[in-house]
């Protein structure tokens, strides 16, 4: 395939070399004459194991050439990767000036060619960049229409400095955000041979994916370091602690707890987080991340309440009350916090939970709910249908077939649903639907 790469920094230089190695004819485009001179002479503008040898090999093969001329690159290619930098501005926002400049150049070049072209943004860019900047700028400066005359895609990269060639050849997943099937297949021709899933998604999901990964990596590093400070303060080797933490691949290093949903609660997580933060305070440790978790959890409860407390709604039902569906454990359940707030604001509340029977609650579980909502028995109803019939809005945290069937059969035209559980949307009959994170 004939491919052009705009931007020959870290991602662009590695991509150029690996694409040429895989047999494609590649044109590199950059404004920096020093980078272009290095590549012309068979040297890489970045320093990393294996890249110098690979660059020399692909340049000698005749598969690579470089230029400053965008029109030449677009004229002589069918697929373009944009790999320019998106550094931080002083206020923390992204500086998109390089993307804007290159996009204008590509647009003007497209005006001069009559062929269909596929342009793929690989620069890390915030959600909305493709639809609000990249695509409109290309259309404006080319005088052509996307999805008809050219295709636009977003493909995040997962190259780590120091191991970029290995990462290029062994990505965790190849992600393509696109709405043009032909463009998707063109990228499958380039990357489909890699030993991983080829995942096609929306452009917005693909844009946000890279941010999600990098934020998660930062979170893990920060967690390990805060655990390190706590461990050191009590004379424990944090390396051994974290090595054992990582051995649990059922919950710790796994998909567990990685699906957006409602707030955490129960008898363990809140209690142990408070204990951990108190331990740090007693030893004069600063633990910003761990100290923020309870506050973030409360913010998520507030987020759910903002979906319920809308004008015109005074009668609310909770379908589910326990902290974990299928149990009757109410201790520090975020649903109990929701109920408490609604009662305090004067809402007419009803509660249905198929697993909670007030007469069978015992011990700490019973004490907690009696201290939090002393009259909660009077709020409980015997059927899901009764709860729905009472409500102008229902908050659903369970997915029992009985509940889904009742919502499908008994919903009213003016009913609002706040979905905390991921219900099958197609089965719901309601005037207003709000998912907690979707």
C-alpha positions, 0 to 999 in steps of 0.5 A, spaced: 500 500 500 502 507 498 502 510 505 504 517 508 505 519 515 505 526 517 509 528 523 516 524 524 516 524 532 516 518 536 510 515 533 511 517 526 518 515 526 516 508 528 510 507 524 514 509 518 519 504 519 515 498 521 510 500 515 516 500 510 518 493 513 512 490 512 512 492 505 508 498 504 511 504 500 511 510 505 512 517 505 514 521 511 512 528 512 515 533 517 517 540 517 524 539 521 529 539 516 534 535 521 529 529 521 528 529 514 536 529 513 537 523 518 532 519 515 534 520 508 541 518 510 538 511 514 538 514 521 532 515 526 531 521 529 529 517 535 534 513 539 531 506 541 534 499 541 533 496 534 530 503 531 537 505 527 538 498 524 531 498 522 531 505 519 537 503 515 534 497 512 528 500 510 531 506 507 536 502 503 530 498 501 527 504 497 521 503 501 521 510 504 522 517 502 521 523 506 519 530 504 516 537 507 511 537 501 504 535 503 501 535 496 506 531 494 505 526 499 497 526 498 498 525 491 503 519 492 499 515 497 492 512 498 492 512 506 495 517 511 497 517 518 497 523 522 502 523 528 503 530 530 504 532 537 498 534 542 502 537 548 499 541 554 497 548 554 499 552 560 492 551 562 492 544 561 488 543 555 491 540 549 495 544 544 491 542 537 495 547 533 499 542 529 493 538 528 490 544 525 496 546 521 497 539 518 489 538 517 489 544 513 495 542 508 492 535 507 485 538 505 488 543 500 492 537 497 486 533 497 483 538 493 488 537 487 487 529 487 481 526 484 482 519 488 478 517 494 483 517 500 483 515 507 486 519 513 487 516 520 488 521 526 493 517 531 495 523 535 492 523 542 486 527 542 480 529 546 474 526 544 470 530 539 477 532 536 475 528 529 468 530 529 469 538 531 476 539 528 479 534 523 473 532 519 470 539 518 477 542 517 478 537 511 472 538 508 473 546 508 480 546 505 478 540 500 472 542 498 470 535 498 465 531 502 467 526 507 464 519 507 464 520 500 470 523 497 475 521 503 474 517 509 476 519 516 478 514 522 481 515 529 486 509 531 490 510 538 497 507 538 500 504 544 507 505 543 512 505 550 518 509 549 524 504 549 520 498 547 516 501 541 518 496 535 516 490 540 509 494 542 508 496 534 508 488 533 505 486 539 499 491 541 494 489 546 489 490 541 488 494 535 482 499 535 479 503 529 474 508 530 471 509 524 464 510 520 466 508 513 467 500 512 471 501 506 476 505 510 476 500 516 478 494 511 483 498 508 486 499 515 485 491 517 489 490 511 495 494 514 494 491 521 490 485 521 496 480 521 498 483 528 497 477 534 491 481 537 484 483 536 482 488 531 476 492 534 472 496 530 468 502 534 466 509 534 470 515 533 469 517 540 470 511 544 477 510 540 479 517 542 477 516 549 480 509 549 488 512 550 486 517 555 483 511 559 489 507 558 494 512 560 489 515 566 489 508 569 496 507 568 497 513 572 492 511 577 496 504 578 503 507 579 500 512 584 496 507 588 503 502 588 507 508 591 501 510 596 501 503 598 509 503 598 509 509 603 504 506 608 508 500 608 514 503 609 511 507 615 509 500 619 515 497 617 513 492 611 516 491 605 511 494 599 514 490 594 512 483 597 505 486 599 504 488 591 507 482 589 501 478 592 496 483 590 498 482 583 497 474 584 490 475 585 488 475 577 480 473 579 479 480 582 485 485 583 488 484 576 482 482 572 476 485 569 473 485 576 470 492 578 472 495 571 465 496 568 462 503 570 456 502 574 453 505 581 457 507 587 461 502 592 459 500 599 458 494 603 461 492 610 468 492 607 470 497 602 468 504 606 471 501 612 477 499 610 478 505 606 477 509 612 482 505 616 487 506 611 487 513 611 487 514 618 493 510 618 496 514 614 494 520 618 497 517 624 504 517 621 503 524 618 503 521 611 500 524 605 495 520 601 491 524 596 489 518 591 486 514 597 484 520 601 479 522 595 476 515 594 470 516 598 469 523 596 469 521 589 464 515 591 459 520 594 460 525 588 457 518 584 451 518 589 450 525 587 450 524 580 445 519 581 440 523 585 441 529 580 437 524 575 432 523 580 431 530 583 428 533 576 422 538 576 415 535 577 418 529 580 415 527 587 414 520 588 420 515 587 421 508 588 427 504 589 428 497 585 433 494 590 436 497 596 442 492 598 449 494 596 450 488 592 444 485 588 442 478 590 444 479 598 440 483 603 446 486 606 444 494 607 451 496 611 453 502 607 449 501 601 449 507 597 442 505 595 440 507 603 444 513 602 440 515 596 433 513 600 436 517 606 437 523 601 430 523 598 427 522 604 430 528 607 428 532 601 421 530 602 420 525 596 414 520 597 419 514 597 417 506 596 422 501 596 422 494 593 428 489 594 426 481 592 432 479 597 430 484 603 425 482 608 425 487 614 423 481 619 429 477 617 434 482 618 439 481 624 445 483 627 449 489 625 445 489 618 439 490 622 442 496 626 445 499 621 438 500 617 435 502 623 439 507 625 440 510 618 432 510 616 428 508 622 422 507 619 424 503 613 419 498 614 413 502 612 417 504 606 417 497 603 412 494 598 411 487 597 411 487 589 415 491 584 408 492 580 406 496 586 413 500 587 412 502 579 405 504 580 407 509 586 412 512 582 414 518 577 421 515 577 424 509 579 431 508 581 433 501 578 439 497 581 437 490 580 436 486 574 432 480 576 427 477 571 421 479 575 424 487 575 425 487 568 418 484 566 415 489 571 418 495 568 416 492 561 409 491 563 407 496 568 411 502 566 407 508 564 408 514 559 410 519 564 415 514 568 422 516 568 428 510 569 434 511 572 438 505 571 444 503 575 444 496 573 445 496 565 438 494 564 436 491 557 434 498 554 429 495 548 425 492 554 423 498 557 417 503 556 418 509 559 418 517 558 425 518 560 431 514 561 438 515 564 443 510 565 448 512 570 454 512 566 451 511 559 
